[in-house]
Amino acid sequence: MTGNGSDPELGSEDSRLVSLEERLDRAEAAEARRTAVNAGPETDANYKLGNRVLAELLGGIGGGALVGWTIDHFAGTAPWGLLVVLFLGIVVAFRNIFRIANVRPTKPD
């Protein structure tokens, strides 16, 4: 039976592979349509806004810690300078984040 070419197992496997490839093509096309909708300018704006919020938070914490440590180092007030200025940096960072969050988005006409 080998070399015959009319093996029913091969025919059914080919049709299953063709069916699988067609389903994969449809799934890839549906995924391309789904992701193309989300790739608009509003997605880019949200990404930039998220990066800005993250920068405000890290900058407030990092800046407060650096300035506080510097004050402690030169004034010899460890750990109070670090704690006070770090707390102030966190407060300022959250205030800036609230300001960013309260800005109303502009609607395109």
Sequence and secondary structure as in RCSB ss.txt:
>XXXX:A:sequence
MTGNGSDPELGSEDSRLVSLEERLDRAEAAEARRTAVNAGPETDANYKLGNRVLAELLGGIGGGALVGWTIDHFA
GTAPWGLLVVLFLGIVVAFRNIFRIANVRPTKPD
>XXXX:A:secstr
 TT S  HHHHHHHHHHHHHHHHHHHHHHHHHHHHHHTTSHHHHHHHHHHHHHHHHHHHHHHHHHHHHHHHHHHH
  TTHHHHHHHHHHHHHHHHHHHHHHTS      
